[in-house]
């Protein structure tokens, strides 16, 4: 086992510039303009004191934009405020460790957005708003894109991912990159979510010895801890929905093709998508619309023509549940009595808001789906990762999945200190995407999740959406034995490529649990209406308290 200060880890962190950037922001605190004021020291009672002293605590996109429009706040001040909070709470204090790297150009970008505003140029609702993104999304700047792996920690990507281009065009301030489960949690059969060789372990802001789930662990923890206004995660099967639910957030997994995947380190061409993670449905809706668009580098986006929207905020309707037919996937519940209690409370709230509840409206549970999905992911991972490495050219220090496996073996004291790379080895043994085994497995996935699954259940009961619990309460992190999921189903929407959205529905002993709405392709607007109405009715989200252990 290597020491915490191994040479390679020191080089990677130095290249990221995390400590330097955060410390500089804290030192500049006294000179920050606008509503922030001086940078407070870490208070003895943690998050509670931060709330009392911080006038910007947990404010959303619309409110912050209005403050900037009135001249009460600048983007530079807001950016500095988040950097101060990261300096105090991410690597010190509770040491959430959500950020893998801070953008050394964040302050200058914020100043540019302020100058544009003063000149009368406003790019949209995200103008001047700080955003964090997962470290498997390419940025053609001074930051690295590594998927949490030391194998890519020494070089930057050659250009922005399409959604990063859209983010910059929308006027957002790219604050930094978040930690993740290494290779988006597709490396080992006994991995620990939220751990990467480059970034270490991300903690759950609600209870620090609990897990954040994966693989968008850092984005979930960062937004829950109020390190940025909104964030971006990615999902293949559960990596937006599960960490969002576990960290008390709203998360949207869009229809595959609504957001481009070009410039994102892949697992599966048929299931991958990035999506918004936020503290409110409204914030998630703003981010969702800003990043849609057809991309010539991702053929899946062609299907979004005529069915996507550049603005999803018109779907934010407080009466969005009135008359809606909601099916309860009972077969996907029942794994925890406290979660069941929260589910019943949410169902009562939906009935009170005028929804028609169809109960049960369960999705089937075919045994062969798990095997078919695994085959599809293994084949697509090998093909997609090799293509991604080729797209990075000289900026990729490993050139293939085989190279990556060899690298991990050479650097196992840093990369395989807690778990191995069984999935990488398994995927390397796969053949071409033309192989019958792959084509049959993909056909099985579509038949079970679409034809016999979501499509069939929604048609039978004439549903607007199907609901189910998003997650179990967060489990205690165990790096020796790995994760232990006990409930929360994300597979149906993920394998089908259909949209889902999770919204907080309650707390179980101080740990958040979420409710997922899933629907057919391109139904994001309808799902946002339903989720927003439930959110406004329940007001279930609570800010994290950074407890050391469960009370």
N, C-alpha and C positions, 0 to 999 in steps of 0.2 A: 504494500500500500504506500502510495506517495504521500509526502507531507503536504499541508495546505498551501505551501509556498514553493511548489515545484517550479523549475525554470520555465517550462512551457506554459503553465498557468499564469505565471507572472508576466510573461511576454504577451499573452493574449489579453490580459486585463489592462496592461499598459497601452496596448494598441487601441483598446476600446476607449480609454480616457475617462472611465466612469468616475473614479475618485477625484481626479483633477477637476472635471467639469462641475460635479456637484459641489465640491468645496468652493470653487470660484463663485458659484451662484450664491452660496451662503455668505461668503465674504462681501459680496456686492449688495447684500440685503438692505443695508442702511441707506443706500442710494436709490432704491427702487422707487419709481414714480407711481402715481395712481393710488389705488385703494389698499395696497398691500402693507406698506410700512416696513418696519425693520424685521429681520428674520428672527423669530423667537427661538430660544434654546429648546431642547427636547423636554417637555414638561413631565413632571413626576407622575402624573396620572394619565399620561398617554393621550389618546385620541380626544378625550373629553376636553382637556385644556386647549387642544388645537381648535376645537370647534368654538370655544368661547372667544378665542383671540383672533380668529380668522374670518373676516367678513365675506370671503369668497368661498367658504366651505361648501362643497358639493353643488355649486351652482351649475346650471346646464347651458347648452349652446344658446338658446334664445335669450335667456336672462343676461348672460355675459355679453352677447352681441348688443343688446339694448344698452348696457352700461357703457360699452365702447362708443356707441352711437351718440350717447349723451355727453361724452367727454369725461365720464367718471372713472374710466379705466382705459389703459392701453394694452395692446397685445404684448409689448415688452414687459409691462408690469405683471401681467398674468403669467407669462412664461417664466419670469423670475420667481414668482410665487410658487409655481409647481416645482421648479428646481430646488428651491429652499426646502420644500416639504420632502422631496426625494432625499436631499442631503441629510435631513434629520431622521427620517423614518425608514429608508430603504436599506442603507448599509450600517446605520447606527440605530439606537433605540430598539424598537421591536425587530429591526433588521429583516424586513419583508423579503428583500432580495428579488423584487419583481423586474428591475431594470437590468438588462445585460449590457447596455451601452446608451450613453446620452449623445445627442447630436451637438457637436461643437459649434455648429452654425445656427442653432435654434434662436439665440438672442438676435442675431443679425437678420434672420428671416422675419422675426417678429417686428423688428424696426422697419423693415421694408413694407410689411403689411400696414403698419401705422402710418408710414409716409403716403401710401396709396389712399388710405382712408382720409387723411388730411387733404389730399388732392381731389377728393370726390369720387375715387374709384373704389367700388365695393364688389368683390367677386361673388358673394353669396353669403348664406348664413354661417359658413365655416370660416369666413374671413378673420384671420388673427386668432383662431381657436387652436390651442395645442392638442395634438393627437399623438398617441403612441401606437406602434405597430409591432407585430410579432417578428422575431428574428429569423423567419424563413421567407421574408418578403424583400426582394431586391431593392436597394437604393443606390443610385449611381452617384454617391457622394463620399464623404470621408468616413462614413460608418461601414461596418462589415455586415455581410449576410452569411450566417453560418449554420442555421438550424441547430444552434447550440453546440456544434461540434468543433473541437480544436483543429480538425482537419482543414477547415476553411477560415480559420481565425486570422490568417496573416495577409489576406487580400480582400479588396472590395469588389463588389459586382460592377460590371461595365456600364450598366444603365438602370434606370428606374423600372420597376414593374409597372404595368399599365395602370393599376389602381393607385400607385404612388404618383404617377404623372397626374392622374385625375385629382388626387388629394392636393397636390401643389397648385394645380389650376384653380381649385376651389378656394385657395387662399389660406389653407390650414398651415399651421406651424408644426413641422415634424419634430417632435420633442426628443424622441429616442426610440430604441428598440427594447422589446421585452423578452425576458427569459421564456423558455418553453421546455416541454419534454423533448429531449434530443431526438432529432429526425422525426419530429411530430409524433413521438411515441411509437414509431414503427422500427424498433431495433431489437427489443428483447421480449420474450414471453413473460418475464417477471420484472419488468421495469417499474420504477417509481415515478409517478407523474410529477411534473414540475422540476425534475432534475436534468441537468445537462452537463457535459464535461466542461464546457466553457463557462457556463453561468452558475453552476452549483444548484442548490435547492431553493425554490421559492416557497415561502410560508403563506398559510392562509391568514389574512388580516383579522378574521373573526376570532379564531383560536389558533395560536401560532404553531402548536404541535400537530395541527390537523392539515390534511392535504388539500391542495387547490384543484385537484383533478387535472386532466390533460386533454390536449397538449397545449392549449392556449392559456397555460397556467399564469404566466407573467402578465399577460394583458388583463386577465380577470383580477388578479391581485392588485395590479396598478390602478385600475379604474375603481375598484372597491375601496382602496386606500386613498383615493382622490389625488393621484399623481398626475392626472391629465383629465381633460374634459370627456373625451371619448377615446376608444381604442379599436384596433382591428385584430381579429383572430383568424384562424383558418380551421376548417373542419373536413375530415374524411368520414369519420363516424363518431360524433359526440364531442369533438374538441372545441366547439364554441358553446354548445348547449350545456354540457355537463359542468365545465368550470364557471360559466355564467350563473347557473343555478346554485352551485356550491358557494359562490362568492356574492350572492345577493344581487345579481345584475340582470338586465335585459340583454339577451343575445339573439341575433337573427342569423340563421343559416339559410342563405338564399337558395332559390332554385339554381341548380348547376347551369351556368351560362349567364346568369344575371350580372355577375361580376367576373371580369377576366381573371384567368389564372396565369397568364404569361408573366414570367419573372418571379414566380413563387415556387420554391423548392417543392416538388410534387411527391405524392404517394400514388394517387389514383386519378387518371384522366376522367373516369366516369363518376367519381364521387367528390373530388376535391372542390372546395370553394372557400373564399375568404368571406368575412361578414362582420357587421358592427357588434361591439360590446359596449354597453353604456349603463348609466344609472337610471335611465328612464326610457320609456318607449318613444317619447318625442325626440330625444337625442339620437336614438338608434335610427329612427325614421329619416332624420336629416342626413345622417351619414350614408344611409343606404342609397338614397336617391342621388347623392353627389357623385358616387363612384360607378354608377351604371354606364354602359356604353359598349358598342360593338368594337372589338379589337381584332385586327387582321392576324395577330399572332395566336389567337385562341378561337378556333372554329366554333366552339360551343356557344360563343356569344352571338352568333348569327341568329340563333333561335329566339333571342330576346327582342328582335326587331318587332315593333308594334305591340309588344306585351309588357315592356318595362316602362318605368316612369323616371323622370329626372327629379321628381319631387313627390315624396310619399307623405308629406305632412297633411295634405287634405284628407287622408284616411284617419287622422287622429280625432275620432268622434267619441265623445263621452257616452253617447247612446248606442255605440256600435254593437252591443249585445242584443238589443231589442229585436225580437223576432228571429234571431239566429238559431239554427239547429246545430247543437253541439253534442257529439258522441263521446261517451266515456269509455276509454279502452281499459276495461276492468282487468283483463288478463295481463296488462302491463303494470298494474298496481298490486297492492297486497304484500309488498316486501318489507314494510315497516309500519307498525300501527300509528306512530306519530305522523308519518307522512300521509297515511290514509286519513287521519283526522284533519290535516291541513287541506287535503284534497276535498273532503266533504264540505269544509268551510268555503272553499273556492266555488264549489258547485252551487251551494246556497247563495253565494253572492251573485253568481251568473243568473240563477233563477230570479232573484230579486231585481236584477237589471233587465229582465224581460226575455231571457234566452229560453229556448225549448231544449230540455235536456233529454237525450236518448241514452238510456243506461240499462244494459250494457251495449256497447258498440265496439267490441274488442277486435283487435287485429289477431289473425291466427299466429300460432307459434310453431312454425315448421322447423323440424330438427335440421333439415338439410341447408337452411339458409346460412348458418354460420360457416359451414364448410365451403359453400359456393362463394361467399364473400371473401374468405381468406384466399382462395385460389385467384380470384379476380385481382385482389390487392397485391398479391405477390407478383403476378405477371406484370401488372401495370406499374408497380413500383420500380422494378428493374428497368423496364423500357423508359419510363419517365425520368428516372434519376440519371440514367446514362445520357439522355437527351439534354437534360438540364446542365450537366457538367460540360457537355459539348458547347452549349450556348454561352457559357462563361469564358470559354477559350483559355487564355493564359491566366485569367483571374481565378481559375480553379486549380488548386494545388493537387487535388485528386481528379482523375479523368474518367473514372468508371466506378460502378458498385464494387467490382473486384478490387480496385485500388483502395476504396474506403475500408473494406474488410481487412485488407493487409495493413493499412494504416492503424486501425483500431488494435490490431494484434501487436504491432510494434509499440504502440503507446498505451498499452493496457493498464499501466499503473495510473494513468490519468483518466482514460476513457472507459475502462471496464472495471473500475474499482468496486462498483456495487452490483452490476449485472452485465450480461454478455451481449452477443449480437446474433442470437439464434435466428431472428427473423431475416436479418440481412443475408445470412448464409442460405437460408431456405429460399429466399427470393432469387438469389444468384443462380440457383439450380433450375430456374424456370426457363422455358424456351421462348419462342416468338409469340406475338399476339395473334398470329394466324393459327396457332395450335388449337386442335379440337377441344382439348381440356379447358382452355381459357374460354373459347367461344361458347361451349356448353354451360360453363359456370356463369358467365354473364347473362345468358338467356334465362337460366334458372333464377338468378337474382331479380331480373325484371319481372318475370312471371309471378314470383312469390310476393314481391313488395308492391308492384303496381297492379297487375291484372287480378290476382287473387287477394291482394292486400288492401292498400289505401283506396284504390279506385273502386274495388268491389264493396268495401264497407261504406264508403261515402255515397255510392249510388244506391245501395240497399236502403239506407236510412235517410237519404236526401239531406246530407250534412253539409254545413259550411266549414266545419273543422272537426278534428278529433283531438281530444285532450288526454294527457297522461302525465304523471309526475316526471319531472326532468331529472331528478337526482335523489340519491340517499343523502342523509346528513354526512358531512365530510368525515372521513375515517382518519384515524391516527396514522401519520406518516411512518412507514416502516421500510427503510432503505435496504434492509437485509432480505426481506421476503417479498417486497413489492406491493403493488396496489391490492386492495380487496374490495372491489365493487360488489354491492348486494342488490342494487336496483336502479331504475331509471333507464328507459329504452330510447335509444337514438337511432337504432339501426334501420328501421323502416324508412324514415324520411331520407336518411343518408344514402342508402343503397338505391332507392328509387330516384334520387336526385331532386326530390321535392322540398319545398320550403318548410321551415319550422321556426318558431319563436318561443323563447322561454321568458316568463315574467315571474317575479317573486310572489310566492303565495303564502309565506309564513316562516316562522322560526321554530326550530326544534332544539330546545336546550341551548339557545344562543347561536345555533347554526342555521343558515338559510336553506330553504328548499324552494324549488321553482316548479311552475306548471308550464308544460309545453302545449302549444297549438300547432297541429300539422295539417297541411292541406295539399291540394293538387298543384301541379306546376304553374308558376307565375301568379300564385294567389297571395303574394306578399301583402298587397294593399288590404285585402279582406282580413288576413291574419293580424295585421297591425291594428285595424279597427277593433277587433275582438280583444286583443291583448291590452290595448290602451283603455278600453272601457273597464276591463277587470282591474287594471292597475289603479285607475281613478276611484273605483269602488272600494278596493281593499286597502290601498296604501300600505302594503305589507312590508315594503323594504325598510330595513334598519341599517344605519351606518355601522361599520365594524368597531369593536372595542379593543382590539389587539390584546385579548386575554392570553395569558401564558399557557393555560390549560383549561379544559372544560370545567365549568362551575358545577 
